């Protein structure tokens, strides 16, 4: 092929590339405009049209309502120690129970080690999806109806809610392991439990511990609001303060929840740092 012919062919290829890029930019521009229009429509429907602006009133009324909460009921703090400890223990026990029920879920949900893939794998993945799809408040309402008011319902709600995150992250970490040790142990006649303990866990243990610590930190936040539906802890105190219109007491409960979460942040940070 002569040099002029090669140059003409290269020019044709470049023209095709430029045309494709122009069409690609136009398509992406149209897509962004569609997303922007969808966002504007959503704001109009869910915020502007669905808000009772007459009830909100003027800016002065909004500031007046906000000023009710500017203050602290110091006399309430001694009675918040017990609920704060209960909230902390709900998070700890809920996470621990969640880890226990996550063991079979992570095992069945990892495609490379699941016992019977056509059945156990989709079953475990369905459990993970179900856990993540339902809010912890809804789980708490279910367990309050099942076992009654109190911390036990909160523990069960957090355990079931933790299943989706811990089991999913653990199963995905197991799927990314080096298959060499697993194949070597199976070649020596080791059973599945031995393979998991000696070939799988050593490779994923740091990741799993990091995920558990992170979920425990999140569960502290969750446990602080489960009391709104009768699951005990600081959320229940918050609900009572709102019902009695003790706005300074509401602020005091919020400060206590904030301090508890900050403590959980510190513990979680150093725990993950020591694990990873």
HUSUL-V18339 format. One record per residue. RES is the residue in one small letter. PHI is phi in whole degrees, -180 to 180 (999 if undefined). PSI is psi in whole degrees, 0 to 359 (NA if undefined). D_FIRST is the distance of its C-alpha to the first C-alpha in Angstrom with 2 decimals. Layout:
RES&PHI&PSI&D_FIRST / RES&PHI&PSI&D_FIRST
This chain:
x&999&132&0.00 / x&-74&164&3.78 / x&-64&317&6.66 / x&-61&322&8.45 / x&-67&319&6.42 / x&-63&320&6.60 / x&-64&318&10.10 / x&-64&320&11.03 / x&-65&319&10.37 / x&-64&320&12.40 / x&-63&321&14.95 / x&-65&319&15.41 / x&-63&317&16.04 / x&-64&322&18.44 / x&-63&318&20.19 / x&-62&318&20.79 / x&-63&317&22.20 / x&-65&320&24.41 / x&-63&317&25.70 / x&-62&319&26.58 / x&-65&320&28.35 / x&-63&315&30.31 / x&-65&323&31.42 / x&-64&318&32.31 / x&-65&321&34.42 / x&-65&317&36.10 / x&-63&316&36.95 / x&-66&322&38.33 / x&-63&317&40.28 / x&-64&322&41.78 / x&-65&316&42.67 / x&-64&321&44.41 / x&-64&321&46.29 / x&-63&316&47.41 / x&-63&317&48.66 / x&-62&316&50.44 / x&-63&322&52.09 / x&-65&320&53.15 / x&-64&315&54.71 / x&-61&317&56.56 / x&-63&320&57.83 / x&-64&317&58.97 / x&-63&318&60.88 / x&-63&316&62.48 / x&-76&315&63.59 / x&-89&337&64.62 / x&-111&302&65.98 / x&-69&307&66.93 / x&-76&332&68.26 / x&-96&4&69.71 / x&-100&135&71.66 / x&-85&85&75.32 / x&-67&330&75.19 / x&-66&323&78.86 / x&-70&324&79.99 / x&-63&319&78.03 / x&79&201&79.79 / x&-79&172&79.40 / x&-63&327&77.92 / x&-63&320&81.49 / x&-68&323&82.24 / x&-64&315&79.11 / x&-66&325&80.11 / x&-65&318&83.67 / x&-68&325&82.56 / x&-69&324&80.35 / x&-64&342&83.21 / x&-62&331&85.22 / x&-91&357&83.08 / x&-85&92&83.42 / x&163&161&86.03 / x&-129&133&86.72 / x&-93&89&89.46 / x&-65&332&90.31 / x&-68&345&93.04 / x&-84&338&90.46 / x&-58&318&88.55 / x&-58&326&91.04 / x&-82&357&90.65 / x&-93&351&86.86 / x&-64&311&86.85 / x&-61&309&87.43 / x&-61&327&84.78 / x&-66&317&82.27 / x&-64&319&82.91 / x&-63&318&82.70 / x&-61&316&79.34 / x&-63&317&78.05 / x&-70&326&79.36 / x&-61&317&77.85 / x&-64&317&74.44 / x&-66&311&75.01 / x&-68&323&76.43 / x&-64&319&73.88 / x&-67&317&71.02 / x&-62&314&72.71 / x&-65&323&73.28 / x&-63&321&69.73 / x&-62&319&68.44 / x&-62&314&70.63 / x&-76&346&69.36 / x&-78&341&65.77 / x&-59&305&65.93 / x&-68&327&65.60 / x&-65&316&63.26 / x&-67&322&60.78 / x&-63&310&61.11 / x&-71&332&60.50 / x&-87&356&57.79 / x&-93&119&55.51 / x&-63&332&53.12 / x&-85&347&52.92 / x&-130&1&56.71 / x&-60&139&58.18 / x&-63&313&60.67 / x&-140&93&59.65 / x&-55&319&56.45 / x&-61&337&56.86 / x&-114&305&60.23 / x&-68&323&60.81 / x&-65&305&57.45 / x&-64&329&57.57 / x&-65&314&61.31 / x&-66&318&60.89 / x&-65&325&58.05 / x&-65&319&60.23 / x&-61&317&63.08 / x&-63&316&60.88 / x&-66&318&59.64 / x&-62&318&63.18 / x&-62&316&64.53 / x&-77&335&62.01 / x&-77&336&62.23 / x&-104&129&65.98 / x&-67&152&67.40 / x&-63&332&70.00 / x&-64&319&72.59 / x&-67&318&72.18 / x&-60&319&72.50 / x&-64&318&75.60 / x&-60&319&77.10 / x&-62&313&76.57 / x&-77&333&78.24 / x&-63&319&81.03 / x&-67&330&81.84 / x&-84&316&81.66 / x&-116&357&83.58 / x&95&176&85.26 / x&-68&152&85.16 / x&129&180&84.59 / x&-68&333&82.20 / x&-61&320&81.50 / x&-63&322&79.56 / x&-66&320&77.48 / x&-62&313&76.77 / x&-64&319&75.60 / x&-63&316&73.47 / x&-68&323&71.67 / x&-63&312&71.23 / x&-67&322&69.57 / x&-68&327&67.46 / x&-72&338&66.32 / x&-55&315&65.16 / x&-61&316&61.99 / x&-78&310&60.71 / x&-64&313&61.92 / x&-66&319&61.00 / x&-65&311&57.53 / x&-65&322&56.63 / x&-67&317&58.19 / x&-64&320&56.40 / x&-69&326&53.01 / x&-66&321&53.81 / x&-66&323&54.76 / x&-67&341&51.51 / x&-98&8&49.59 / x&-73&165&51.60 / x&-73&121&50.37 / x&-74&350&50.97 / x&-57&305&51.67 / x&-60&324&55.39 / x&-65&312&55.92 / x&-64&323&54.46 / x&-65&318&56.42 / x&-69&321&59.70 / x&-65&327&59.16 / x&-67&335&58.46 / x&-86&358&61.87 / x&95&14&63.60 / x&-69&144&64.21 / x&-81&177&65.06 / x&-65&321&63.36 / x&-63&316&65.94 / x&-64&321&65.50 / x&-62&316&61.71 / x&-65&315&62.03 / x&-70&317&64.62 / x&-102&343&63.14 / x&-116&328&59.37 / x&-94&306&58.59 / x&-57&317&61.14 / x&-58&334&60.54 / x&-84&333&56.92 / x&-116&358&57.68 / x&-56&313&61.19 / x&-61&319&60.33 / x&-65&318&58.18 / x&-65&316&60.89 / x&-62&319&63.64 / x&-62&319&61.70 / x&-65&318&61.22 / x&-64&317&64.93 / x&-64&318&66.05 / x&-64&318&63.83 / x&-67&324&65.20 / x&-62&319&68.73 / x&-61&317&68.17 / x&-66&322&67.00 / x&-66&334&70.00 / x&-62&317&72.37 / x&-65&316&71.11 / x&-63&316&71.33 / x&-65&336&74.82 / x&-72&342&76.06 / x&-112&353&75.53 / x&-67&338&76.46 / x&-64&342&80.09 / x&-61&334&79.49 / x&-111&18&79.69 / x&92&19&82.54 / x&-95&19&80.70 / x&81&179&82.75 / x&84&196&81.91 / x&-67&332&81.48 / x&-61&324&79.97 / x&-68&320&83.32 / x&-64&318&85.14 / x&-58&316&82.70 / x&-62&319&83.37 / x&-67&321&87.13 / x&-65&323&86.97 / x&-67&319&85.07 / x&-66&329&87.60 / x&-93&7&90.50 / x&57&31&88.81 / x&-90&83&89.09 / x&-67&324&86.07 / x&-64&325&86.82 / x&-66&324&86.90 / x&-61&315&83.46 / x&-62&321&82.14 / x&-64&319&83.86 / x&-66&319&82.21 / x&-62&319&78.78 / x&-63&319&79.41 / x&-64&317&80.44 / x&-61&318&77.29 / x&-62&316&75.21 / x&-64&321&76.98 / x&-65&320&76.48 / x&-68&320&72.75 / x&-62&319&72.45 / x&-62&318&74.26 / x&-63&324&71.84 / x&-61&314&68.90 / x&-63&312&70.30 / x&-62&316&71.02 / x&-64&319&67.62 / x&-62&310&65.82 / x&-72&329&67.63 / x&-67&315&67.49 / x&-66&324&63.69 / x&-65&325&63.41 / x&-78&338&65.48 / x&-85&314&63.59 / x&-76&NA&59.95
